[in-house]
């Protein structure tokens, strides 16, 4: 599995926020999801997740800013790392979203159009 060491700081900040948004899609975060996040963070070598998430929350206040930040992620490798990890987290949710909905679906569609 790819890891976040291949991502720029800006890409990691966006990725951290995307993870948070995915986890909050069903309005609650189960303990199993937090365990999955810890496991995924370890495997991806995302040791600065919390710092990146704090920065995301300060710089991406709404849906429009989220879309703008997503559009700045232009490298195919970065997009793949982000989408692969989000997909894995989505599958592990207690009630997984349809893959065409939510954060994963939005990013897949947006990045497919701009590829």
Secondary structure as GFF3:
##gff-version 3
##sequence-region A 1 115
A	DSSP	three_ten_helix	4	6	.	.	.	ID=ss1
A	DSSP	alpha_helix	9	23	.	.	.	ID=ss2
A	DSSP	alpha_helix	31	44	.	.	.	ID=ss3
A	DSSP	alpha_helix	49	59	.	.	.	ID=ss4
A	DSSP	alpha_helix	63	71	.	.	.	ID=ss5
A	DSSP	alpha_helix	76	92	.	.	.	ID=ss6
A	DSSP	alpha_helix	102	113	.	.	.	ID=ss7
###
